[in-house]
């Protein structure tokens, strides 16, 4: 788990490329949300719920992995 501590939250929208500008927060990611045909979305505890609702291509039922500790 320790190697993921430098990963920053990309929630709640998880935009790719040019769409990712301004969609990240400065907190370290604690969870990864699996998405269809896109890389997993690393999120902090605050953005976990919103990312399940508004991020693109989130699997349903959601697959969430713990990658760090807050």
PDB file of N, CA, C and O in Angstrom, chain B, residues numbered from 101:
ATOM      1  N   UNK B 101       0.799  -1.197   0.000  1.00  0.00           N
ATOM      2  CA  UNK B 101       0.000   0.000   0.000  1.00  0.00           C
ATOM      3  C   UNK B 101       0.844   1.265   0.000  1.00  0.00           C
ATOM      4  O   UNK B 101       0.385   2.300  -0.482  1.00  0.00           O
ATOM      5  N   UNK B 102       2.038   1.214   0.515  1.00  0.00           N
ATOM      6  CA  UNK B 102       2.815   2.429   0.685  1.00  0.00           C
ATOM      7  C   UNK B 102       3.247   3.068  -0.630  1.00  0.00           C
ATOM      8  O   UNK B 102       3.465   4.279  -0.673  1.00  0.00           O
ATOM      9  N   UNK B 103       3.376   2.287  -1.709  1.00  0.00           N
ATOM     10  CA  UNK B 103       3.813   2.879  -2.962  1.00  0.00           C
ATOM     11  C   UNK B 103       2.735   3.735  -3.611  1.00  0.00           C
ATOM     12  O   UNK B 103       3.042   4.489  -4.534  1.00  0.00           O
ATOM     13  N   UNK B 104       1.490   3.651  -3.169  1.00  0.00           N
ATOM     14  CA  UNK B 104       0.405   4.443  -3.732  1.00  0.00           C
ATOM     15  C   UNK B 104       0.195   5.759  -2.992  1.00  0.00           C
ATOM     16  O   UNK B 104      -0.659   6.548  -3.396  1.00  0.00           O
ATOM     17  N   UNK B 105       0.934   6.019  -1.938  1.00  0.00           N
ATOM     18  CA  UNK B 105       0.698   7.214  -1.137  1.00  0.00           C
ATOM     19  C   UNK B 105       0.948   8.496  -1.917  1.00  0.00           C
ATOM     20  O   UNK B 105       0.437   9.549  -1.536  1.00  0.00           O
ATOM     21  N   UNK B 106       1.714   8.437  -2.989  1.00  0.00           N
ATOM     22  CA  UNK B 106       1.967   9.632  -3.771  1.00  0.00           C
ATOM     23  C   UNK B 106       0.891   9.872  -4.822  1.00  0.00           C
ATOM     24  O   UNK B 106       0.896  10.918  -5.471  1.00  0.00           O
ATOM     25  N   UNK B 107      -0.021   8.937  -5.005  1.00  0.00           N
ATOM     26  CA  UNK B 107      -1.106   9.099  -5.965  1.00  0.00           C
ATOM     27  C   UNK B 107      -2.099  10.110  -5.411  1.00  0.00           C
ATOM     28  O   UNK B 107      -2.535   9.996  -4.265  1.00  0.00           O
ATOM     29  N   UNK B 108      -2.453  11.087  -6.215  1.00  0.00           N
ATOM     30  CA  UNK B 108      -3.394  12.121  -5.800  1.00  0.00           C
ATOM     31  C   UNK B 108      -4.804  11.777  -6.247  1.00  0.00           C
ATOM     32  O   UNK B 108      -5.000  11.064  -7.231  1.00  0.00           O
ATOM     33  N   UNK B 109      -5.767  12.283  -5.526  1.00  0.00           N
ATOM     34  CA  UNK B 109      -7.185  12.083  -5.836  1.00  0.00           C
ATOM     35  C   UNK B 109      -7.503  12.712  -7.191  1.00  0.00           C
ATOM     36  O   UNK B 109      -7.051  13.817  -7.489  1.00  0.00           O
ATOM     37  N   UNK B 110      -8.280  12.008  -8.005  1.00  0.00           N
ATOM     38  CA  UNK B 110      -8.709  12.516  -9.304  1.00  0.00           C
ATOM     39  C   UNK B 110     -10.222  12.678  -9.355  1.00  0.00           C
ATOM     40  O   UNK B 110     -10.808  12.799 -10.431  1.00  0.00           O
ATOM     41  N   UNK B 111     -10.839  12.680  -8.198  1.00  0.00           N
ATOM     42  CA  UNK B 111     -12.294  12.732  -8.164  1.00  0.00           C
ATOM     43  C   UNK B 111     -12.833  14.132  -8.082  1.00  0.00           C
ATOM     44  O   UNK B 111     -12.076  15.088  -7.914  1.00  0.00           O
ATOM     45  N   UNK B 112     -14.129  14.261  -8.199  1.00  0.00           N
ATOM     46  CA  UNK B 112     -15.077  13.176  -8.366  1.00  0.00           C
ATOM     47  C   UNK B 112     -15.344  12.797  -9.822  1.00  0.00           C
ATOM     48  O   UNK B 112     -15.974  11.771 -10.080  1.00  0.00           O
ATOM     49  N   UNK B 113     -14.877  13.605 -10.781  1.00  0.00           N
ATOM     50  CA  UNK B 113     -15.267  13.363 -12.172  1.00  0.00           C
ATOM     51  C   UNK B 113     -14.352  12.413 -12.922  1.00  0.00           C
ATOM     52  O   UNK B 113     -14.815  11.649 -13.769  1.00  0.00           O
ATOM     53  N   UNK B 114     -13.072  12.448 -12.628  1.00  0.00           N
ATOM     54  CA  UNK B 114     -12.139  11.524 -13.261  1.00  0.00           C
ATOM     55  C   UNK B 114     -11.955  11.754 -14.736  1.00  0.00           C
ATOM     56  O   UNK B 114     -11.859  10.793 -15.499  1.00  0.00           O
ATOM     57  N   UNK B 115     -11.902  13.004 -15.164  1.00  0.00           N
ATOM     58  CA  UNK B 115     -11.709  13.310 -16.573  1.00  0.00           C
ATOM     59  C   UNK B 115     -10.364  12.825 -17.071  1.00  0.00           C
ATOM     60  O   UNK B 115      -9.406  12.725 -16.305  1.00  0.00           O
ATOM     61  N   UNK B 116     -10.296  12.527 -18.350  1.00  0.00           N
ATOM     62  CA  UNK B 116      -9.062  12.053 -18.980  1.00  0.00           C
ATOM     63  C   UNK B 116      -8.505  13.145 -19.883  1.00  0.00           C
ATOM     64  O   UNK B 116      -9.266  13.893 -20.497  1.00  0.00           O
ATOM     65  N   UNK B 117      -7.191  13.239 -19.967  1.00  0.00           N
ATOM     66  CA  UNK B 117      -6.546  14.185 -20.863  1.00  0.00           C
ATOM     67  C   UNK B 117      -6.896  15.631 -20.542  1.00  0.00           C
ATOM     68  O   UNK B 117      -6.771  16.065 -19.396  1.00  0.00           O
ATOM     69  N   UNK B 118      -7.333  16.377 -21.554  1.00  0.00           N
ATOM     70  CA  UNK B 118      -7.663  17.790 -21.378  1.00  0.00           C
ATOM     71  C   UNK B 118      -8.840  17.989 -20.433  1.00  0.00           C
ATOM     72  O   UNK B 118      -8.970  19.053 -19.828  1.00  0.00           O
ATOM     73  N   UNK B 119      -9.699  16.981 -20.297  1.00  0.00           N
ATOM     74  CA  UNK B 119     -10.859  17.092 -19.414  1.00  0.00           C
ATOM     75  C   UNK B 119     -10.480  16.968 -17.945  1.00  0.00           C
ATOM     76  O   UNK B 119     -11.309  17.233 -17.075  1.00  0.00           O
ATOM     77  N   UNK B 120      -9.237  16.567 -17.647  1.00  0.00           N
ATOM     78  CA  UNK B 120      -8.849  16.365 -16.255  1.00  0.00           C
ATOM     79  C   UNK B 120      -8.398  17.653 -15.582  1.00  0.00           C
ATOM     80  O   UNK B 120      -8.192  17.659 -14.368  1.00  0.00           O
ATOM     81  N   UNK B 121      -8.238  18.744 -16.325  1.00  0.00           N
ATOM     82  CA  UNK B 121      -7.793  20.009 -15.757  1.00  0.00           C
ATOM     83  C   UNK B 121      -8.830  20.512 -14.763  1.00  0.00           C
ATOM     84  O   UNK B 121      -9.998  20.695 -15.106  1.00  0.00           O
ATOM     85  N   UNK B 122      -8.387  20.736 -13.516  1.00  0.00           N
ATOM     86  CA  UNK B 122      -9.267  21.255 -12.486  1.00  0.00           C
ATOM     87  C   UNK B 122     -10.185  20.238 -11.841  1.00  0.00           C
ATOM     88  O   UNK B 122     -11.024  20.609 -11.020  1.00  0.00           O
ATOM     89  N   UNK B 123     -10.052  18.954 -12.188  1.00  0.00           N
ATOM     90  CA  UNK B 123     -10.947  17.963 -11.595  1.00  0.00           C
ATOM     91  C   UNK B 123     -10.284  17.169 -10.479  1.00  0.00           C
ATOM     92  O   UNK B 123     -10.913  16.286  -9.895  1.00  0.00           O
ATOM     93  N   UNK B 124      -9.032  17.464 -10.176  1.00  0.00           N
ATOM     94  CA  UNK B 124      -8.360  16.708  -9.121  1.00  0.00           C
ATOM     95  C   UNK B 124      -8.319  17.532  -7.833  1.00  0.00           C
ATOM     96  O   UNK B 124      -8.516  18.747  -7.852  1.00  0.00           O
ATOM     97  N   UNK B 125      -8.063  16.858  -6.731  1.00  0.00           N
ATOM     98  CA  UNK B 125      -7.883  17.570  -5.469  1.00  0.00           C
ATOM     99  C   UNK B 125      -6.480  17.243  -4.955  1.00  0.00           C
ATOM    100  O   UNK B 125      -5.825  16.340  -5.474  1.00  0.00           O
ATOM    101  N   UNK B 126      -6.030  17.956  -3.963  1.00  0.00           N
ATOM    102  CA  UNK B 126      -4.659  17.794  -3.506  1.00  0.00           C
ATOM    103  C   UNK B 126      -4.483  16.696  -2.460  1.00  0.00           C
ATOM    104  O   UNK B 126      -3.365  16.468  -1.998  1.00  0.00           O
ATOM    105  N   UNK B 127      -5.553  16.017  -2.079  1.00  0.00           N
ATOM    106  CA  UNK B 127      -5.469  14.959  -1.074  1.00  0.00           C
ATOM    107  C   UNK B 127      -4.926  13.669  -1.686  1.00  0.00           C
ATOM    108  O   UNK B 127      -5.115  13.424  -2.878  1.00  0.00           O
ATOM    109  N   UNK B 128      -4.255  12.843  -0.883  1.00  0.00           N
ATOM    110  CA  UNK B 128      -3.797  11.551  -1.401  1.00  0.00           C
ATOM    111  C   UNK B 128      -4.975  10.604  -1.622  1.00  0.00           C
ATOM    112  O   UNK B 128      -5.947  10.616  -0.866  1.00  0.00           O
ATOM    113  N   UNK B 129      -4.876   9.799  -2.651  1.00  0.00           N
ATOM    114  CA  UNK B 129      -5.925   8.812  -2.940  1.00  0.00           C
ATOM    115  C   UNK B 129      -5.863   7.674  -1.932  1.00  0.00           C
ATOM    116  O   UNK B 129      -4.779   7.222  -1.563  1.00  0.00           O
ATOM    117  N   UNK B 130      -7.010   7.219  -1.495  1.00  0.00           N
ATOM    118  CA  UNK B 130      -7.111   6.112  -0.551  1.00  0.00           C
ATOM    119  C   UNK B 130      -7.812   4.921  -1.206  1.00  0.00           C
ATOM    120  O   UNK B 130      -7.587   3.776  -0.812  1.00  0.00           O
ATOM    121  N   UNK B 131      -8.650   5.182  -2.192  1.00  0.00           N
ATOM    122  CA  UNK B 131      -9.406   4.142  -2.885  1.00  0.00           C
ATOM    123  C   UNK B 131      -9.182   4.233  -4.393  1.00  0.00           C
ATOM    124  O   UNK B 131      -8.809   5.280  -4.920  1.00  0.00           O
ATOM    125  N   UNK B 132      -9.419   3.110  -5.072  1.00  0.00           N
ATOM    126  CA  UNK B 132      -9.472   3.070  -6.524  1.00  0.00           C
ATOM    127  C   UNK B 132     -10.847   2.558  -6.916  1.00  0.00           C
ATOM    128  O   UNK B 132     -11.309   1.539  -6.402  1.00  0.00           O
ATOM    129  N   UNK B 133     -11.494   3.261  -7.818  1.00  0.00           N
ATOM    130  CA  UNK B 133     -12.800   2.865  -8.322  1.00  0.00           C
ATOM    131  C   UNK B 133     -12.595   2.299  -9.728  1.00  0.00           C
ATOM    132  O   UNK B 133     -12.058   2.982 -10.600  1.00  0.00           O
ATOM    133  N   UNK B 134     -13.019   1.059  -9.949  1.00  0.00           N
ATOM    134  CA  UNK B 134     -12.863   0.424 -11.256  1.00  0.00           C
ATOM    135  C   UNK B 134     -13.830   1.045 -12.249  1.00  0.00           C
ATOM    136  O   UNK B 134     -14.971   1.366 -11.916  1.00  0.00           O
ATOM    137  N   UNK B 135     -13.341   1.211 -13.500  1.00  0.00           N
ATOM    138  CA  UNK B 135     -14.177   1.775 -14.567  1.00  0.00           C
ATOM    139  C   UNK B 135     -14.065   0.909 -15.811  1.00  0.00           C
ATOM    140  O   UNK B 135     -13.059   0.233 -16.023  1.00  0.00           O
ATOM    141  N   UNK B 136     -15.094   0.937 -16.618  1.00  0.00           N
ATOM    142  CA  UNK B 136     -15.127   0.173 -17.853  1.00  0.00           C
ATOM    143  C   UNK B 136     -14.297   0.867 -18.916  1.00  0.00           C
ATOM    144  O   UNK B 136     -14.535   2.033 -19.228  1.00  0.00           O
ATOM    145  N   UNK B 137     -13.318   0.155 -19.477  1.00  0.00           N
ATOM    146  CA  UNK B 137     -12.508   0.630 -20.593  1.00  0.00           C
ATOM    147  C   UNK B 137     -11.729   1.913 -20.295  1.00  0.00           C
ATOM    148  O   UNK B 137     -11.331   2.619 -21.222  1.00  0.00           O
ATOM    149  N   UNK B 138     -11.506   2.221 -19.021  1.00  0.00           N
ATOM    150  CA  UNK B 138     -10.702   3.358 -18.582  1.00  0.00           C
ATOM    151  C   UNK B 138      -9.859   2.911 -17.397  1.00  0.00           C
ATOM    152  O   UNK B 138     -10.210   1.941 -16.726  1.00  0.00           O
ATOM    153  N   UNK B 139      -8.748   3.602 -17.124  1.00  0.00           N
ATOM    154  CA  UNK B 139      -7.970   3.259 -15.932  1.00  0.00           C
ATOM    155  C   UNK B 139      -8.793   3.470 -14.658  1.00  0.00           C
ATOM    156  O   UNK B 139      -9.725   4.274 -14.633  1.00  0.00           O
ATOM    157  N   UNK B 140      -8.438   2.745 -13.620  1.00  0.00           N
ATOM    158  CA  UNK B 140      -9.119   2.927 -12.328  1.00  0.00           C
ATOM    159  C   UNK B 140      -8.964   4.368 -11.878  1.00  0.00           C
ATOM    160  O   UNK B 140      -7.967   5.026 -12.175  1.00  0.00           O
ATOM    161  N   UNK B 141      -9.967   4.847 -11.158  1.00  0.00           N
ATOM    162  CA  UNK B 141      -9.994   6.233 -10.699  1.00  0.00           C
ATOM    163  C   UNK B 141      -9.549   6.293  -9.236  1.00  0.00           C
ATOM    164  O   UNK B 141     -10.260   5.802  -8.359  1.00  0.00           O
ATOM    165  N   UNK B 142      -8.389   6.885  -8.960  1.00  0.00           N
ATOM    166  CA  UNK B 142      -7.949   7.030  -7.567  1.00  0.00           C
ATOM    167  C   UNK B 142      -8.686   8.197  -6.906  1.00  0.00           C
ATOM    168  O   UNK B 142      -8.726   9.299  -7.453  1.00  0.00           O
ATOM    169  N   UNK B 143      -9.264   7.954  -5.738  1.00  0.00           N
ATOM    170  CA  UNK B 143     -10.036   8.993  -5.052  1.00  0.00           C
ATOM    171  C   UNK B 143      -9.732   9.008  -3.557  1.00  0.00           C
ATOM    172  O   UNK B 143      -9.316   8.006  -2.975  1.00  0.00           O
ATOM    173  N   UNK B 144      -9.953  10.170  -2.958  1.00  0.00           N
ATOM    174  CA  UNK B 144      -9.833  10.320  -1.509  1.00  0.00           C
ATOM    175  C   UNK B 144     -11.172   9.943  -0.875  1.00  0.00           C
ATOM    176  O   UNK B 144     -12.156   9.781  -1.597  1.00  0.00           O
ATOM    177  N   UNK B 145     -11.242   9.800   0.450  1.00  0.00           N
ATOM    178  CA  UNK B 145     -12.500   9.438   1.098  1.00  0.00           C
ATOM    179  C   UNK B 145     -13.637  10.430   0.833  1.00  0.00           C
ATOM    180  O   UNK B 145     -14.796  10.024   0.749  1.00  0.00           O
ATOM    181  N   UNK B 146     -13.327  11.710   0.702  1.00  0.00           N
ATOM    182  CA  UNK B 146     -14.355  12.719   0.470  1.00  0.00           C
ATOM    183  C   UNK B 146     -14.990  12.566  -0.913  1.00  0.00           C
ATOM    184  O   UNK B 146     -16.188  12.795  -1.077  1.00  0.00           O
ATOM    185  N   UNK B 147     -14.193  12.182  -1.897  1.00  0.00           N
ATOM    186  CA  UNK B 147     -14.701  12.084  -3.267  1.00  0.00           C
ATOM    187  C   UNK B 147     -15.135  10.671  -3.662  1.00  0.00           C
ATOM    188  O   UNK B 147     -15.531  10.456  -4.808  1.00  0.00           O
ATOM    189  N   UNK B 148     -15.071   9.721  -2.760  1.00  0.00           N
ATOM    190  CA  UNK B 148     -15.483   8.362  -3.089  1.00  0.00           C
ATOM    191  C   UNK B 148     -16.957   8.303  -3.487  1.00  0.00           C
ATOM    192  O   UNK B 148     -17.283   7.783  -4.554  1.00  0.00           O
ATOM    193  N   UNK B 149     -17.833   8.814  -2.664  1.00  0.00           N
ATOM    194  CA  UNK B 149     -19.269   8.789  -2.961  1.00  0.00           C
ATOM    195  C   UNK B 149     -19.617   9.549  -4.230  1.00  0.00           C
ATOM    196  O   UNK B 149     -20.286   9.000  -5.105  1.00  0.00           O
ATOM    197  N   UNK B 150     -19.173  10.823  -4.358  1.00  0.00           N
ATOM    198  CA  UNK B 150     -19.484  11.562  -5.576  1.00  0.00           C
ATOM    199  C   UNK B 150     -18.923  10.909  -6.842  1.00  0.00           C
ATOM    200  O   UNK B 150     -19.552  10.979  -7.898  1.00  0.00           O
ATOM    201  N   UNK B 151     -17.765  10.285  -6.753  1.00  0.00           N
ATOM    202  CA  UNK B 151     -17.197   9.659  -7.955  1.00  0.00           C
ATOM    203  C   UNK B 151     -18.036   8.464  -8.405  1.00  0.00           C
ATOM    204  O   UNK B 151     -18.134   8.195  -9.603  1.00  0.00           O
ATOM    205  N   UNK B 152     -18.641   7.748  -7.461  1.00  0.00           N
ATOM    206  CA  UNK B 152     -19.514   6.633  -7.841  1.00  0.00           C
ATOM    207  C   UNK B 152     -20.749   7.122  -8.591  1.00  0.00           C
ATOM    208  O   UNK B 152     -21.305   6.403  -9.421  1.00  0.00           O
ATOM    209  N   UNK B 153     -21.176   8.348  -8.295  1.00  0.00           N
ATOM    210  CA  UNK B 153     -22.377   8.899  -8.920  1.00  0.00           C
ATOM    211  C   UNK B 153     -22.110   9.623 -10.234  1.00  0.00           C
ATOM    212  O   UNK B 153     -22.932   9.552 -11.147  1.00  0.00           O
ATOM    213  N   UNK B 154     -20.969  10.323 -10.354  1.00  0.00           N
ATOM    214  CA  UNK B 154     -20.785  11.194 -11.517  1.00  0.00           C
ATOM    215  C   UNK B 154     -19.576  10.884 -12.397  1.00  0.00           C
ATOM    216  O   UNK B 154     -19.481  11.436 -13.493  1.00  0.00           O
ATOM    217  N   UNK B 155     -18.661  10.040 -11.977  1.00  0.00           N
ATOM    218  CA  UNK B 155     -17.500   9.741 -12.816  1.00  0.00           C
ATOM    219  C   UNK B 155     -17.914   8.913 -14.023  1.00  0.00           C
ATOM    220  O   UNK B 155     -18.886   8.159 -13.967  1.00  0.00           O
ATOM    221  N   UNK B 156     -17.182   9.057 -15.097  1.00  0.00           N
ATOM    222  CA  UNK B 156     -17.536   8.350 -16.327  1.00  0.00           C
ATOM    223  C   UNK B 156     -17.159   6.876 -16.259  1.00  0.00           C
ATOM    224  O   UNK B 156     -16.086   6.511 -15.779  1.00  0.00           O
ATOM    225  N   UNK B 157     -18.068   6.040 -16.749  1.00  0.00           N
ATOM    226  CA  UNK B 157     -17.878   4.607 -16.944  1.00  0.00           C
ATOM    227  C   UNK B 157     -17.560   3.816 -15.676  1.00  0.00           C
ATOM    228  O   UNK B 157     -16.819   2.835 -15.733  1.00  0.00           O
ATOM    229  N   UNK B 158     -18.102   4.225 -14.547  1.00  0.00           N
ATOM    230  CA  UNK B 158     -17.922   3.467 -13.306  1.00  0.00           C
ATOM    231  C   UNK B 158     -18.732   2.180 -13.410  1.00  0.00           C
ATOM    232  O   UNK B 158     -19.893   2.206 -13.821  1.00  0.00           O
ATOM    233  N   UNK B 159     -18.127   1.060 -13.041  1.00  0.00           N
ATOM    234  CA  UNK B 159     -18.825  -0.224 -13.078  1.00  0.00           C
ATOM    235  C   UNK B 159     -19.950  -0.244 -12.051  1.00  0.00           C
ATOM    236  O   UNK B 159     -19.853   0.382 -10.995  1.00  0.00           O
ATOM    237  N   UNK B 160     -21.012  -0.967 -12.370  1.00  0.00           N
ATOM    238  CA  UNK B 160     -22.095  -1.124 -11.416  1.00  0.00           C
ATOM    239  C   UNK B 160     -22.492  -2.582 -11.354  1.00  0.00           C
ATOM    240  O   UNK B 160     -22.798  -3.154 -12.400  1.00  0.00           O
ATOM    241  N   UNK B 161     -22.507  -3.213 -10.210  1.00  0.00           N
ATOM    242  CA  UNK B 161     -22.165  -2.654  -8.910  1.00  0.00           C
ATOM    243  C   UNK B 161     -20.697  -2.236  -8.881  1.00  0.00           C
ATOM    244  O   UNK B 161     -19.861  -2.831  -9.562  1.00  0.00           O
ATOM    245  N   UNK B 162     -20.392  -1.214  -8.092  1.00  0.00           N
ATOM    246  CA  UNK B 162     -19.041  -0.662  -8.091  1.00  0.00           C
ATOM    247  C   UNK B 162     -18.008  -1.628  -7.526  1.00  0.00           C
ATOM    248  O   UNK B 162     -18.297  -2.432  -6.641  1.00  0.00           O
ATOM    249  N   UNK B 163     -16.799  -1.524  -8.062  1.00  0.00           N
ATOM    250  CA  UNK B 163     -15.654  -2.261  -7.535  1.00  0.00           C
ATOM    251  C   UNK B 163     -14.706  -1.226  -6.954  1.00  0.00           C
ATOM    252  O   UNK B 163     -14.177  -0.376  -7.670  1.00  0.00           O
ATOM    253  N   UNK B 164     -14.498  -1.310  -5.637  1.00  0.00           N
ATOM    254  CA  UNK B 164     -13.669  -0.335  -4.926  1.00  0.00           C
ATOM    255  C   UNK B 164     -12.529  -1.073  -4.241  1.00  0.00           C
ATOM    256  O   UNK B 164     -12.748  -2.068  -3.551  1.00  0.00           O
ATOM    257  N   UNK B 165     -11.313  -0.581  -4.433  1.00  0.00           N
ATOM    258  CA  UNK B 165     -10.131  -1.178  -3.805  1.00  0.00           C
ATOM    259  C   UNK B 165      -9.481  -0.177  -2.872  1.00  0.00           C
ATOM    260  O   UNK B 165      -9.372   1.006  -3.195  1.00  0.00           O
ATOM    261  N   UNK B 166      -9.049  -0.652  -1.716  1.00  0.00           N
ATOM    262  CA  UNK B 166      -8.302   0.179  -0.776  1.00  0.00           C
ATOM    263  C   UNK B 166      -6.849   0.199  -1.228  1.00  0.00           C
ATOM    264  O   UNK B 166      -6.234  -0.857  -1.373  1.00  0.00           O
ATOM    265  N   UNK B 167      -6.286   1.396  -1.455  1.00  0.00           N
ATOM    266  CA  UNK B 167      -4.892   1.485  -1.897  1.00  0.00           C
ATOM    267  C   UNK B 167      -4.011   2.239  -0.906  1.00  0.00           C
ATOM    268  O   UNK B 167      -2.798   2.311  -1.102  1.00  0.00           O
ATOM    269  N   UNK B 168      -4.585   2.796   0.140  1.00  0.00           N
ATOM    270  CA  UNK B 168      -3.808   3.546   1.115  1.00  0.00           C
ATOM    271  C   UNK B 168      -4.598   3.776   2.373  1.00  0.00           C
ATOM    272  O   UNK B 168      -5.698   3.250   2.540  1.00  0.00           O
ATOM    273  N   UNK B 169      -4.037   4.554   3.244  1.00  0.00           N
ATOM    274  CA  UNK B 169      -4.717   4.915   4.501  1.00  0.00           C
ATOM    275  C   UNK B 169      -4.772   6.411   4.613  1.00  0.00           C
ATOM    276  O   UNK B 169      -3.813   7.090   4.243  1.00  0.00           O
ATOM    277  N   UNK B 170      -5.874   6.955   5.116  1.00  0.00           N
ATOM    278  CA  UNK B 170      -5.984   8.421   5.242  1.00  0.00           C
ATOM    279  C   UNK B 170      -5.034   8.975   6.272  1.00  0.00           C
ATOM    280  O   UNK B 170      -5.004  10.186   6.496  1.00  0.00           O
TER     281      UNK B 170
END
